[in-house]
């Protein structure tokens, strides 16, 4: 038969575990909310400034092209 201390210890461990799960779920929900909010803000910005998005894509393509070309260049 288990001693009273070990039973109390298991109950406290279970309560601690459940508290930790509750805290993690609250944090997960907060992070999801923040990510959704930032995603919406980013979409609004890109829709309001499409020329900058095209400019960044163009410059990114140039940089990647230069890097790839330098890898395959034989001197």
PDB file of N, CA, C, O and CB in Angstrom:
ATOM      1  N   UNK A   1       0.844  -1.171   0.000  1.00  0.00           N
ATOM      2  CA  UNK A   1       0.000   0.000   0.000  1.00  0.00           C
ATOM      3  C   UNK A   1       0.894   1.241   0.000  1.00  0.00           C
ATOM      4  O   UNK A   1       1.904   1.294   0.702  1.00  0.00           O
ATOM      5  CB  UNK A   1      -0.963  -0.005   1.221  1.00  0.00           C
ATOM      6  N   UNK A   2       0.508   2.225  -0.792  1.00  0.00           N
ATOM      7  CA  UNK A   2       1.311   3.437  -0.915  1.00  0.00           C
ATOM      8  C   UNK A   2       1.166   4.294   0.329  1.00  0.00           C
ATOM      9  O   UNK A   2       0.110   4.355   0.959  1.00  0.00           O
ATOM     10  CB  UNK A   2       0.904   4.234  -2.161  1.00  0.00           C
ATOM     11  N   UNK A   3       2.269   4.952   0.658  1.00  0.00           N
ATOM     12  CA  UNK A   3       2.228   5.817   1.835  1.00  0.00           C
ATOM     13  C   UNK A   3       1.474   7.103   1.504  1.00  0.00           C
ATOM     14  O   UNK A   3       1.286   7.458   0.341  1.00  0.00           O
ATOM     15  CB  UNK A   3       3.659   6.138   2.333  1.00  0.00           C
ATOM     16  N   UNK A   4       1.048   7.789   2.572  1.00  0.00           N
ATOM     17  CA  UNK A   4       0.285   9.031   2.404  1.00  0.00           C
ATOM     18  C   UNK A   4       1.133  10.098   1.715  1.00  0.00           C
ATOM     19  O   UNK A   4       0.616  10.872   0.910  1.00  0.00           O
ATOM     20  CB  UNK A   4      -0.212   9.549   3.770  1.00  0.00           C
ATOM     21  N   UNK A   5       2.423  10.146   2.022  1.00  0.00           N
ATOM     22  CA  UNK A   5       3.311  11.140   1.410  1.00  0.00           C
ATOM     23  C   UNK A   5       3.432  10.926  -0.097  1.00  0.00           C
ATOM     24  O   UNK A   5       3.428  11.894  -0.858  1.00  0.00           O
ATOM     25  CB  UNK A   5       4.699  11.084   2.057  1.00  0.00           C
ATOM     26  N   UNK A   6       3.540   9.673  -0.536  1.00  0.00           N
ATOM     27  CA  UNK A   6       3.672   9.430  -1.974  1.00  0.00           C
ATOM     28  C   UNK A   6       2.375   9.743  -2.711  1.00  0.00           C
ATOM     29  O   UNK A   6       2.411  10.203  -3.852  1.00  0.00           O
ATOM     30  CB  UNK A   6       4.081   7.979  -2.232  1.00  0.00           C
ATOM     31  N   UNK A   7       1.234   9.501  -2.077  1.00  0.00           N
ATOM     32  CA  UNK A   7      -0.046   9.844  -2.697  1.00  0.00           C
ATOM     33  C   UNK A   7      -0.171  11.363  -2.801  1.00  0.00           C
ATOM     34  O   UNK A   7      -0.570  11.883  -3.843  1.00  0.00           O
ATOM     35  CB  UNK A   7      -1.234   9.251  -1.886  1.00  0.00           C
ATOM     36  N   UNK A   8       0.168  12.074  -1.727  1.00  0.00           N
ATOM     37  CA  UNK A   8       0.122  13.535  -1.737  1.00  0.00           C
ATOM     38  C   UNK A   8       1.074  14.075  -2.791  1.00  0.00           C
ATOM     39  O   UNK A   8       0.746  15.028  -3.497  1.00  0.00           O
ATOM     40  CB  UNK A   8       0.475  14.106  -0.349  1.00  0.00           C
ATOM     41  N   UNK A   9       2.234  13.481  -2.899  1.00  0.00           N
ATOM     42  CA  UNK A   9       3.226  13.898  -3.890  1.00  0.00           C
ATOM     43  C   UNK A   9       2.677  13.725  -5.304  1.00  0.00           C
ATOM     44  O   UNK A   9       2.858  14.603  -6.148  1.00  0.00           O
ATOM     45  CB  UNK A   9       4.530  13.093  -3.721  1.00  0.00           C
ATOM     46  N   UNK A  10       2.009  12.604  -5.570  1.00  0.00           N
ATOM     47  CA  UNK A  10       1.444  12.361  -6.898  1.00  0.00           C
ATOM     48  C   UNK A  10       0.332  13.354  -7.205  1.00  0.00           C
ATOM     49  O   UNK A  10       0.213  13.820  -8.338  1.00  0.00           O
ATOM     50  CB  UNK A  10       0.912  10.926  -7.003  1.00  0.00           C
ATOM     51  N   UNK A  11      -0.485  13.684  -6.202  1.00  0.00           N
ATOM     52  CA  UNK A  11      -1.566  14.648  -6.409  1.00  0.00           C
ATOM     53  C   UNK A  11      -0.981  16.020  -6.711  1.00  0.00           C
ATOM     54  O   UNK A  11      -1.440  16.708  -7.622  1.00  0.00           O
ATOM     55  CB  UNK A  11      -2.491  14.715  -5.170  1.00  0.00           C
ATOM     56  N   UNK A  12       0.029  16.417  -5.949  1.00  0.00           N
ATOM     57  CA  UNK A  12       0.662  17.706  -6.194  1.00  0.00           C
ATOM     58  C   UNK A  12       1.324  17.734  -7.563  1.00  0.00           C
ATOM     59  O   UNK A  12       1.264  18.739  -8.271  1.00  0.00           O
ATOM     60  CB  UNK A  12       1.688  18.012  -5.107  1.00  0.00           C
ATOM     61  N   UNK A  13       1.959  16.616  -7.932  1.00  0.00           N
ATOM     62  CA  UNK A  13       2.588  16.552  -9.243  1.00  0.00           C
ATOM     63  C   UNK A  13       1.541  16.688 -10.345  1.00  0.00           C
ATOM     64  O   UNK A  13       1.774  17.376 -11.339  1.00  0.00           O
ATOM     65  CB  UNK A  13       3.367  15.238  -9.402  1.00  0.00           C
ATOM     66  N   UNK A  14       0.405  16.045 -10.177  1.00  0.00           N
ATOM     67  CA  UNK A  14      -0.664  16.131 -11.178  1.00  0.00           C
ATOM     68  C   UNK A  14      -1.209  17.563 -11.248  1.00  0.00           C
ATOM     69  O   UNK A  14      -1.456  18.077 -12.339  1.00  0.00           O
ATOM     70  CB  UNK A  14      -1.808  15.131 -10.845  1.00  0.00           C
ATOM     71  N   UNK A  15      -1.395  18.205 -10.096  1.00  0.00           N
ATOM     72  CA  UNK A  15      -1.871  19.588 -10.080  1.00  0.00           C
ATOM     73  C   UNK A  15      -0.856  20.516 -10.733  1.00  0.00           C
ATOM     74  O   UNK A  15      -1.216  21.406 -11.504  1.00  0.00           O
ATOM     75  CB  UNK A  15      -2.156  20.043  -8.641  1.00  0.00           C
ATOM     76  N   UNK A  16       0.399  20.301 -10.420  1.00  0.00           N
ATOM     77  CA  UNK A  16       1.462  21.106 -11.024  1.00  0.00           C
ATOM     78  C   UNK A  16       1.482  20.903 -12.535  1.00  0.00           C
ATOM     79  O   UNK A  16       1.630  21.860 -13.295  1.00  0.00           O
ATOM     80  CB  UNK A  16       2.835  20.744 -10.414  1.00  0.00           C
ATOM     81  N   UNK A  17       1.336  19.665 -12.961  1.00  0.00           N
ATOM     82  CA  UNK A  17       1.318  19.334 -14.386  1.00  0.00           C
ATOM     83  C   UNK A  17       0.137  20.013 -15.074  1.00  0.00           C
ATOM     84  O   UNK A  17       0.291  20.584 -16.154  1.00  0.00           O
ATOM     85  CB  UNK A  17       1.250  17.805 -14.588  1.00  0.00           C
ATOM     86  N   UNK A  18      -1.032  19.954 -14.459  1.00  0.00           N
ATOM     87  CA  UNK A  18      -2.221  20.577 -15.045  1.00  0.00           C
ATOM     88  C   UNK A  18      -2.073  22.098 -15.093  1.00  0.00           C
ATOM     89  O   UNK A  18      -2.484  22.732 -16.064  1.00  0.00           O
ATOM     90  CB  UNK A  18      -3.478  20.192 -14.246  1.00  0.00           C
ATOM     91  N   UNK A  19      -1.489  22.681 -14.048  1.00  0.00           N
ATOM     92  CA  UNK A  19      -1.242  24.127 -14.055  1.00  0.00           C
ATOM     93  C   UNK A  19      -0.282  24.510 -15.177  1.00  0.00           C
ATOM     94  O   UNK A  19      -0.478  25.509 -15.868  1.00  0.00           O
ATOM     95  CB  UNK A  19      -0.676  24.584 -12.699  1.00  0.00           C
ATOM     96  N   UNK A  20       0.742  23.708 -15.341  1.00  0.00           N
ATOM     97  CA  UNK A  20       1.710  23.961 -16.407  1.00  0.00           C
ATOM     98  C   UNK A  20       1.047  23.853 -17.776  1.00  0.00           C
ATOM     99  O   UNK A  20       1.307  24.675 -18.654  1.00  0.00           O
ATOM    100  CB  UNK A  20       2.886  22.980 -16.309  1.00  0.00           C
ATOM    101  N   UNK A  21       0.192  22.847 -17.966  1.00  0.00           N
ATOM    102  CA  UNK A  21      -0.526  22.711 -19.231  1.00  0.00           C
ATOM    103  C   UNK A  21      -1.428  23.913 -19.488  1.00  0.00           C
ATOM    104  O   UNK A  21      -1.506  24.398 -20.617  1.00  0.00           O
ATOM    105  CB  UNK A  21      -1.354  21.427 -19.235  1.00  0.00           C
ATOM    106  N   UNK A  22      -2.104  24.393 -18.456  1.00  0.00           N
ATOM    107  CA  UNK A  22      -2.954  25.577 -18.602  1.00  0.00           C
ATOM    108  C   UNK A  22      -2.131  26.797 -19.010  1.00  0.00           C
ATOM    109  O   UNK A  22      -2.540  27.561 -19.885  1.00  0.00           O
ATOM    110  CB  UNK A  22      -3.705  25.863 -17.291  1.00  0.00           C
ATOM    111  N   UNK A  23      -0.987  26.976 -18.386  1.00  0.00           N
ATOM    112  CA  UNK A  23      -0.123  28.108 -18.723  1.00  0.00           C
ATOM    113  C   UNK A  23       0.375  28.007 -20.166  1.00  0.00           C
ATOM    114  O   UNK A  23       0.417  29.002 -20.891  1.00  0.00           O
ATOM    115  CB  UNK A  23       1.070  28.177 -17.755  1.00  0.00           C
ATOM    116  N   UNK A  24       0.748  26.798 -20.569  1.00  0.00           N
ATOM    117  CA  UNK A  24       1.232  26.608 -21.938  1.00  0.00           C
ATOM    118  C   UNK A  24       0.128  26.850 -22.961  1.00  0.00           C
ATOM    119  O   UNK A  24       0.375  27.435 -24.015  1.00  0.00           O
ATOM    120  CB  UNK A  24       1.798  25.201 -22.108  1.00  0.00           C
ATOM    121  N   UNK A  25      -1.085  26.406 -22.656  1.00  0.00           N
ATOM    122  CA  UNK A  25      -2.205  26.644 -23.570  1.00  0.00           C
ATOM    123  C   UNK A  25      -2.515  28.128 -23.686  1.00  0.00           C
ATOM    124  O   UNK A  25      -2.800  28.613 -24.781  1.00  0.00           O
ATOM    125  CB  UNK A  25      -3.449  25.887 -23.100  1.00  0.00           C
ATOM    126  N   UNK A  26      -2.464  28.859 -22.574  1.00  0.00           N
ATOM    127  CA  UNK A  26      -2.693  30.305 -22.614  1.00  0.00           C
ATOM    128  C   UNK A  26      -1.622  31.001 -23.449  1.00  0.00           C
ATOM    129  O   UNK A  26      -1.923  31.898 -24.236  1.00  0.00           O
ATOM    130  CB  UNK A  26      -2.715  30.887 -21.189  1.00  0.00           C
ATOM    131  N   UNK A  27      -0.380  30.584 -23.275  1.00  0.00           N
ATOM    132  CA  UNK A  27       0.723  31.172 -24.040  1.00  0.00           C
ATOM    133  C   UNK A  27       0.571  30.856 -25.528  1.00  0.00           C
ATOM    134  O   UNK A  27       0.805  31.716 -26.377  1.00  0.00           O
ATOM    135  CB  UNK A  27       2.083  30.653 -23.519  1.00  0.00           C
ATOM    136  N   UNK A  28       0.178  29.618 -25.839  1.00  0.00           N
ATOM    137  CA  UNK A  28      -0.033  29.217 -27.233  1.00  0.00           C
ATOM    138  C   UNK A  28      -1.121  30.071 -27.874  1.00  0.00           C
ATOM    139  O   UNK A  28      -0.960  30.533 -29.003  1.00  0.00           O
ATOM    140  CB  UNK A  28      -0.407  27.722 -27.320  1.00  0.00           C
ATOM    141  N   UNK A  29      -2.222  30.284 -27.167  1.00  0.00           N
ATOM    142  CA  UNK A  29      -3.315  31.097 -27.691  1.00  0.00           C
ATOM    143  C   UNK A  29      -2.877  32.548 -27.898  1.00  0.00           C
ATOM    144  O   UNK A  29      -3.265  33.177 -28.883  1.00  0.00           O
ATOM    145  CB  UNK A  29      -4.519  31.041 -26.745  1.00  0.00           C
ATOM    146  N   UNK A  30      -2.073  33.079 -26.978  1.00  0.00           N
ATOM    147  CA  UNK A  30      -1.594  34.447 -27.113  1.00  0.00           C
ATOM    148  C   UNK A  30      -0.678  34.581 -28.332  1.00  0.00           C
ATOM    149  O   UNK A  30      -0.772  35.552 -29.082  1.00  0.00           O
ATOM    150  CB  UNK A  30      -0.856  34.883 -25.837  1.00  0.00           C
ATOM    151  N   UNK A  31       0.201  33.607 -28.521  1.00  0.00           N
ATOM    152  CA  UNK A  31       1.126  33.638 -29.658  1.00  0.00           C
ATOM    153  C   UNK A  31       0.356  33.497 -30.967  1.00  0.00           C
ATOM    154  O   UNK A  31       0.652  34.198 -31.935  1.00  0.00           O
ATOM    155  CB  UNK A  31       2.185  32.517 -29.534  1.00  0.00           C
ATOM    156  N   UNK A  32      -0.635  32.592 -31.011  1.00  0.00           N
ATOM    157  CA  UNK A  32      -1.445  32.442 -32.221  1.00  0.00           C
ATOM    158  C   UNK A  32      -2.163  33.746 -32.560  1.00  0.00           C
ATOM    159  O   UNK A  32      -2.211  34.151 -33.721  1.00  0.00           O
ATOM    160  CB  UNK A  32      -2.465  31.306 -32.049  1.00  0.00           C
ATOM    161  N   UNK A  33      -2.719  34.398 -31.543  1.00  0.00           N
ATOM    162  CA  UNK A  33      -3.417  35.664 -31.757  1.00  0.00           C
ATOM    163  C   UNK A  33      -2.452  36.713 -32.318  1.00  0.00           C
ATOM    164  O   UNK A  33      -2.775  37.412 -33.278  1.00  0.00           O
ATOM    165  CB  UNK A  33      -4.052  36.164 -30.439  1.00  0.00           C
ATOM    166  N   UNK A  34      -1.268  36.816 -31.709  1.00  0.00           N
ATOM    167  CA  UNK A  34      -0.282  37.795 -32.168  1.00  0.00           C
ATOM    168  C   UNK A  34       0.170  37.513 -33.602  1.00  0.00           C
ATOM    169  O   UNK A  34       0.325  38.440 -34.398  1.00  0.00           O
ATOM    170  CB  UNK A  34       0.928  37.801 -31.232  1.00  0.00           C
ATOM    171  N   UNK A  35       0.383  36.233 -33.935  1.00  0.00           N
ATOM    172  CA  UNK A  35       0.811  35.880 -35.287  1.00  0.00           C
ATOM    173  C   UNK A  35      -0.263  36.205 -36.315  1.00  0.00           C
ATOM    174  O   UNK A  35       0.039  36.719 -37.392  1.00  0.00           O
ATOM    175  CB  UNK A  35       1.167  34.401 -35.359  1.00  0.00           C
ATOM    176  N   UNK A  36      -1.514  35.906 -35.986  1.00  0.00           N
ATOM    177  CA  UNK A  36      -2.604  36.223 -36.907  1.00  0.00           C
ATOM    178  C   UNK A  36      -2.713  37.726 -37.120  1.00  0.00           C
ATOM    179  O   UNK A  36      -2.943  38.186 -38.239  1.00  0.00           O
ATOM    180  CB  UNK A  36      -3.932  35.668 -36.380  1.00  0.00           C
ATOM    181  N   UNK A  37      -2.547  38.485 -36.048  1.00  0.00           N
ATOM    182  CA  UNK A  37      -2.617  39.940 -36.134  1.00  0.00           C
ATOM    183  C   UNK A  37      -1.488  40.484 -37.015  1.00  0.00           C
ATOM    184  O   UNK A  37      -1.722  41.342 -37.867  1.00  0.00           O
ATOM    185  CB  UNK A  37      -2.547  40.566 -34.727  1.00  0.00           C
ATOM    186  N   UNK A  38      -0.270  39.987 -36.810  1.00  0.00           N
ATOM    187  CA  UNK A  38       0.867  40.441 -37.612  1.00  0.00           C
ATOM    188  C   UNK A  38       0.714  40.026 -39.073  1.00  0.00           C
ATOM    189  O   UNK A  38       1.087  40.775 -39.976  1.00  0.00           O
ATOM    190  CB  UNK A  38       2.176  39.883 -37.043  1.00  0.00           C
ATOM    191  N   UNK A  39       0.168  38.838 -39.304  1.00  0.00           N
ATOM    192  CA  UNK A  39      -0.061  38.372 -40.678  1.00  0.00           C
ATOM    193  C   UNK A  39      -1.047  39.293 -41.384  1.00  0.00           C
ATOM    194  O   UNK A  39      -0.830  39.675 -42.534  1.00  0.00           O
ATOM    195  CB  UNK A  39      -0.586  36.915 -40.686  1.00  0.00           C
ATOM    196  N   UNK A  40      -2.136  39.652 -40.694  1.00  0.00           N
ATOM    197  CA  UNK A  40      -3.123  40.563 -41.281  1.00  0.00           C
ATOM    198  C   UNK A  40      -2.487  41.927 -41.578  1.00  0.00           C
ATOM    199  O   UNK A  40      -2.730  42.516 -42.631  1.00  0.00           O
ATOM    200  CB  UNK A  40      -4.338  40.732 -40.332  1.00  0.00           C
ATOM    201  N   UNK A  41      -1.681  42.415 -40.649  1.00  0.00           N
ATOM    202  CA  UNK A  41      -1.013  43.704 -40.860  1.00  0.00           C
ATOM    203  C   UNK A  41      -0.060  43.649 -42.060  1.00  0.00           C
ATOM    204  O   UNK A  41       0.007  44.592 -42.848  1.00  0.00           O
ATOM    205  CB  UNK A  41      -0.241  44.116 -39.594  1.00  0.00           C
ATOM    206  N   UNK A  42       0.672  42.546 -42.194  1.00  0.00           N
ATOM    207  CA  UNK A  42       1.605  42.404 -43.323  1.00  0.00           C
ATOM    208  C   UNK A  42       0.848  42.358 -44.642  1.00  0.00           C
ATOM    209  O   UNK A  42       1.277  42.968 -45.621  1.00  0.00           O
ATOM    210  CB  UNK A  42       2.466  41.132 -43.165  1.00  0.00           C
ATOM    211  N   UNK A  43      -0.273  41.645 -44.682  1.00  0.00           N
ATOM    212  CA  UNK A  43      -1.077  41.579 -45.915  1.00  0.00           C
ATOM    213  C   UNK A  43      -1.625  42.954 -46.277  1.00  0.00           C
ATOM    214  O   UNK A  43      -1.629  43.340 -47.446  1.00  0.00           O
ATOM    215  CB  UNK A  43      -2.240  40.574 -45.754  1.00  0.00           C
ATOM    216  N   UNK A  44      -2.085  43.689 -45.273  1.00  0.00           N
ATOM    217  CA  UNK A  44      -2.595  45.042 -45.533  1.00  0.00           C
ATOM    218  C   UNK A  44      -1.491  45.929 -46.092  1.00  0.00           C
ATOM    219  O   UNK A  44      -1.723  46.703 -47.021  1.00  0.00           O
ATOM    220  CB  UNK A  44      -3.175  45.665 -44.246  1.00  0.00           C
ATOM    221  N   UNK A  45      -0.295  45.819 -45.530  1.00  0.00           N
ATOM    222  CA  UNK A  45       0.826  46.643 -45.989  1.00  0.00           C
ATOM    223  C   UNK A  45       1.187  46.310 -47.437  1.00  0.00           C
ATOM    224  O   UNK A  45       1.399  47.208 -48.252  1.00  0.00           O
ATOM    225  CB  UNK A  45       2.051  46.441 -45.077  1.00  0.00           C
ATOM    226  N   UNK A  46       1.254  45.030 -47.745  1.00  0.00           N
ATOM    227  CA  UNK A  46       1.631  44.626 -49.104  1.00  0.00           C
ATOM    228  C   UNK A  46       0.561  45.062 -50.093  1.00  0.00           C
ATOM    229  O   UNK A  46       0.881  45.478 -51.206  1.00  0.00           O
ATOM    230  CB  UNK A  46       1.845  43.097 -49.185  1.00  0.00           C
ATOM    231  N   UNK A  47      -0.699  44.972 -49.704  1.00  0.00           N
ATOM    232  CA  UNK A  47      -1.767  45.424 -50.604  1.00  0.00           C
ATOM    233  C   UNK A  47      -1.718  46.935 -50.804  1.00  0.00           C
ATOM    234  O   UNK A  47      -2.044  47.427 -51.884  1.00  0.00           O
ATOM    235  CB  UNK A  47      -3.139  45.013 -50.053  1.00  0.00           C
ATOM    236  N   UNK A  48      -1.319  47.665 -49.784  1.00  0.00           N
ATOM    237  CA  UNK A  48      -1.244  49.126 -49.893  1.00  0.00           C
ATOM    238  C   UNK A  48       0.002  49.575 -50.649  1.00  0.00           C
ATOM    239  O   UNK A  48       0.002  50.652 -51.244  1.00  0.00           O
ATOM    240  CB  UNK A  48      -1.261  49.758 -48.504  1.00  0.00           C
ATOM    241  N   UNK A  49       1.065  48.768 -50.636  1.00  0.00           N
ATOM    242  CA  UNK A  49       2.338  49.136 -51.274  1.00  0.00           C
ATOM    243  C   UNK A  49       2.850  48.000 -52.165  1.00  0.00           C
ATOM    244  O   UNK A  49       3.905  47.433 -51.883  1.00  0.00           O
ATOM    245  CB  UNK A  49       3.399  49.489 -50.200  1.00  0.00           C
ATOM    246  N   UNK A  50       2.131  47.660 -53.222  1.00  0.00           N
ATOM    247  CA  UNK A  50       2.571  46.515 -54.046  1.00  0.00           C
ATOM    248  C   UNK A  50       3.876  46.777 -54.787  1.00  0.00           C
ATOM    249  O   UNK A  50       4.624  45.840 -55.066  1.00  0.00           O
ATOM    250  CB  UNK A  50       1.494  46.159 -55.051  1.00  0.00           C
ATOM    251  N   UNK A  51       4.164  48.044 -55.113  1.00  0.00           N
ATOM    252  CA  UNK A  51       5.392  48.338 -55.855  1.00  0.00           C
ATOM    253  C   UNK A  51       6.636  47.990 -55.040  1.00  0.00           C
ATOM    254  O   UNK A  51       7.645  47.575 -55.609  1.00  0.00           O
ATOM    255  CB  UNK A  51       5.428  49.815 -56.254  1.00  0.00           C
ATOM    256  N   UNK A  52       6.580  48.151 -53.739  1.00  0.00           N
ATOM    257  CA  UNK A  52       7.732  47.790 -52.913  1.00  0.00           C
ATOM    258  C   UNK A  52       7.928  46.283 -52.890  1.00  0.00           C
ATOM    259  O   UNK A  52       9.063  45.807 -52.899  1.00  0.00           O
ATOM    260  CB  UNK A  52       7.560  48.322 -51.487  1.00  0.00           C
ATOM    261  N   UNK A  53       6.833  45.527 -52.860  1.00  0.00           N
ATOM    262  CA  UNK A  53       6.933  44.067 -52.902  1.00  0.00           C
ATOM    263  C   UNK A  53       7.577  43.591 -54.188  1.00  0.00           C
ATOM    264  O   UNK A  53       8.414  42.688 -54.178  1.00  0.00           O
ATOM    265  CB  UNK A  53       5.559  43.436 -52.752  1.00  0.00           C
ATOM    266  N   UNK A  54       7.181  44.208 -55.309  1.00  0.00           N
ATOM    267  CA  UNK A  54       7.774  43.850 -56.599  1.00  0.00           C
ATOM    268  C   UNK A  54       9.251  44.236 -56.622  1.00  0.00           C
ATOM    269  O   UNK A  54      10.083  43.494 -57.144  1.00  0.00           O
ATOM    270  CB  UNK A  54       7.017  44.539 -57.761  1.00  0.00           C
ATOM    271  N   UNK A  55       9.571  45.389 -56.060  1.00  0.00           N
ATOM    272  CA  UNK A  55      10.967  45.836 -56.010  1.00  0.00           C
ATOM    273  C   UNK A  55      11.840  44.894 -55.198  1.00  0.00           C
ATOM    274  O   UNK A  55      12.948  44.553 -55.612  1.00  0.00           O
ATOM    275  CB  UNK A  55      11.048  47.233 -55.426  1.00  0.00           C
ATOM    276  N   UNK A  56      11.339  44.475 -54.042  1.00  0.00           N
ATOM    277  CA  UNK A  56      12.107  43.533 -53.218  1.00  0.00           C
ATOM    278  C   UNK A  56      12.282  42.201 -53.930  1.00  0.00           C
ATOM    279  O   UNK A  56      13.356  41.602 -53.864  1.00  0.00           O
ATOM    280  CB  UNK A  56      11.419  43.316 -51.866  1.00  0.00           C
ATOM    281  N   UNK A  57      11.252  41.733 -54.603  1.00  0.00           N
ATOM    282  CA  UNK A  57      11.351  40.467 -55.336  1.00  0.00           C
ATOM    283  C   UNK A  57      12.369  40.593 -56.468  1.00  0.00           C
ATOM    284  O   UNK A  57      13.151  39.673 -56.707  1.00  0.00           O
ATOM    285  CB  UNK A  57       9.968  40.049 -55.900  1.00  0.00           C
ATOM    286  N   UNK A  58      12.362  41.714 -57.154  1.00  0.00           N
ATOM    287  CA  UNK A  58      13.307  41.941 -58.245  1.00  0.00           C
ATOM    288  C   UNK A  58      14.742  41.946 -57.726  1.00  0.00           C
ATOM    289  O   UNK A  58      15.614  41.270 -58.272  1.00  0.00           O
ATOM    290  CB  UNK A  58      12.996  43.266 -58.957  1.00  0.00           C
ATOM    291  N   UNK A  59      14.974  42.719 -56.662  1.00  0.00           N
ATOM    292  CA  UNK A  59      16.326  42.776 -56.091  1.00  0.00           C
ATOM    293  C   UNK A  59      16.767  41.418 -55.559  1.00  0.00           C
ATOM    294  O   UNK A  59      17.924  41.029 -55.716  1.00  0.00           O
ATOM    295  CB  UNK A  59      16.386  43.814 -54.970  1.00  0.00           C
ATOM    296  N   UNK A  60      15.849  40.704 -54.934  1.00  0.00           N
ATOM    297  CA  UNK A  60      16.183  39.366 -54.449  1.00  0.00           C
ATOM    298  C   UNK A  60      16.578  38.446 -55.588  1.00  0.00           C
ATOM    299  O   UNK A  60      17.513  37.656 -55.458  1.00  0.00           O
ATOM    300  CB  UNK A  60      15.011  38.770 -53.688  1.00  0.00           C
ATOM    301  N   UNK A  61      15.866  38.545 -56.709  1.00  0.00           N
ATOM    302  CA  UNK A  61      16.196  37.731 -57.882  1.00  0.00           C
ATOM    303  C   UNK A  61      17.559  38.072 -58.441  1.00  0.00           C
ATOM    304  O   UNK A  61      18.307  37.184 -58.851  1.00  0.00           O
ATOM    305  CB  UNK A  61      15.149  37.907 -58.958  1.00  0.00           C
ATOM    306  N   UNK A  62      17.886  39.352 -58.461  1.00  0.00           N
ATOM    307  CA  UNK A  62      19.211  39.788 -58.948  1.00  0.00           C
ATOM    308  C   UNK A  62      20.309  39.212 -58.055  1.00  0.00           C
ATOM    309  O   UNK A  62      21.295  38.663 -58.546  1.00  0.00           O
ATOM    310  CB  UNK A  62      19.306  41.347 -58.985  1.00  0.00           C
ATOM    311  N   UNK A  63      20.129  39.342 -56.741  1.00  0.00           N
ATOM    312  CA  UNK A  63      21.144  38.857 -55.794  1.00  0.00           C
ATOM    313  C   UNK A  63      21.312  37.345 -55.928  1.00  0.00           C
ATOM    314  O   UNK A  63      22.441  36.856 -55.979  1.00  0.00           O
ATOM    315  CB  UNK A  63      20.758  39.227 -54.336  1.00  0.00           C
ATOM    316  N   UNK A  64      20.230  36.611 -55.986  1.00  0.00           N
ATOM    317  CA  UNK A  64      20.322  35.146 -56.125  1.00  0.00           C
ATOM    318  C   UNK A  64      20.972  34.800 -57.456  1.00  0.00           C
ATOM    319  O   UNK A  64      21.792  33.884 -57.520  1.00  0.00           O
ATOM    320  CB  UNK A  64      18.914  34.482 -56.022  1.00  0.00           C
ATOM    321  N   UNK A  65      20.621  35.513 -58.515  1.00  0.00           N
ATOM    322  CA  UNK A  65      21.238  35.258 -59.821  1.00  0.00           C
ATOM    323  C   UNK A  65      22.737  35.470 -59.802  1.00  0.00           C
ATOM    324  O   UNK A  65      23.486  34.673 -60.366  1.00  0.00           O
ATOM    325  CB  UNK A  65      20.620  36.145 -60.874  1.00  0.00           C
ATOM    326  N   UNK A  66      23.185  36.544 -59.155  1.00  0.00           N
ATOM    327  CA  UNK A  66      24.630  36.815 -59.058  1.00  0.00           C
ATOM    328  C   UNK A  66      25.329  35.717 -58.260  1.00  0.00           C
ATOM    329  O   UNK A  66      26.401  35.249 -58.642  1.00  0.00           O
ATOM    330  CB  UNK A  66      24.884  38.195 -58.400  1.00  0.00           C
ATOM    331  N   UNK A  67      24.717  35.314 -57.153  1.00  0.00           N
ATOM    332  CA  UNK A  67      25.319  34.256 -56.335  1.00  0.00           C
ATOM    333  C   UNK A  67      25.413  32.937 -57.091  1.00  0.00           C
ATOM    334  O   UNK A  67      26.444  32.267 -57.040  1.00  0.00           O
ATOM    335  CB  UNK A  67      24.515  34.058 -55.056  1.00  0.00           C
ATOM    336  N   UNK A  68      24.364  32.563 -57.781  1.00  0.00           N
ATOM    337  CA  UNK A  68      24.376  31.303 -58.537  1.00  0.00           C
ATOM    338  C   UNK A  68      25.386  31.388 -59.678  1.00  0.00           C
ATOM    339  O   UNK A  68      26.122  30.433 -59.926  1.00  0.00           O
ATOM    340  CB  UNK A  68      22.962  30.978 -59.093  1.00  0.00           C
ATOM    341  N   UNK A  69      25.426  32.525 -60.373  1.00  0.00           N
ATOM    342  CA  UNK A  69      26.380  32.691 -61.463  1.00  0.00           C
ATOM    343  C   UNK A  69      27.812  32.594 -60.958  1.00  0.00           C
ATOM    344  O   UNK A  69      28.668  32.016 -61.628  1.00  0.00           O
ATOM    345  CB  UNK A  69      26.159  34.027 -62.163  1.00  0.00           C
ATOM    346  N   UNK A  70      28.086  33.163 -59.766  1.00  0.00           N
ATOM    347  CA  UNK A  70      29.452  33.105 -59.241  1.00  0.00           C
ATOM    348  C   UNK A  70      29.816  31.681 -58.830  1.00  0.00           C
ATOM    349  O   UNK A  70      30.993  31.324 -58.864  1.00  0.00           O
ATOM    350  CB  UNK A  70      29.610  34.058 -58.044  1.00  0.00           C
ATOM    351  N   UNK A  71      28.858  30.871 -58.448  1.00  0.00           N
ATOM    352  CA  UNK A  71      29.152  29.485 -58.083  1.00  0.00           C
ATOM    353  C   UNK A  71      29.549  28.652 -59.308  1.00  0.00           C
ATOM    354  O   UNK A  71      30.401  27.769 -59.215  1.00  0.00           O
ATOM    355  CB  UNK A  71      27.938  28.853 -57.391  1.00  0.00           C
ATOM    356  N   UNK A  72      28.931  28.938 -60.442  1.00  0.00           N
ATOM    357  CA  UNK A  72      29.186  28.136 -61.634  1.00  0.00           C
ATOM    358  C   UNK A  72      30.212  28.740 -62.571  1.00  0.00           C
ATOM    359  O   UNK A  72      30.492  28.182 -63.632  1.00  0.00           O
ATOM    360  CB  UNK A  72      27.917  27.927 -62.375  1.00  0.00           C
ATOM    361  N   UNK A  73      30.773  29.868 -62.193  1.00  0.00           N
ATOM    362  CA  UNK A  73      31.767  30.514 -63.044  1.00  0.00           C
ATOM    363  C   UNK A  73      33.080  29.745 -62.961  1.00  0.00           C
ATOM    364  O   UNK A  73      33.539  29.398 -61.873  1.00  0.00           O
ATOM    365  CB  UNK A  73      31.973  31.995 -62.634  1.00  0.00           C
ATOM    366  N   UNK A  74      33.675  29.483 -64.114  1.00  0.00           N
ATOM    367  CA  UNK A  74      34.985  28.815 -64.147  1.00  0.00           C
ATOM    368  C   UNK A  74      35.994  29.773 -64.767  1.00  0.00           C
ATOM    369  O   UNK A  74      35.803  30.279 -65.873  1.00  0.00           O
ATOM    370  CB  UNK A  74      34.924  27.465 -64.956  1.00  0.00           C
ATOM    371  N   UNK A  75      37.045  30.003 -64.045  1.00  0.00           N
ATOM    372  CA  UNK A  75      38.089  30.918 -64.522  1.00  0.00           C
ATOM    373  C   UNK A  75      39.300  30.168 -64.977  1.00  0.00           C
ATOM    374  O   UNK A  75      40.278  30.778 -65.409  1.00  0.00           O
ATOM    375  CB  UNK A  75      38.478  31.903 -63.445  1.00  0.00           C
TER     376      UNK A  75
END
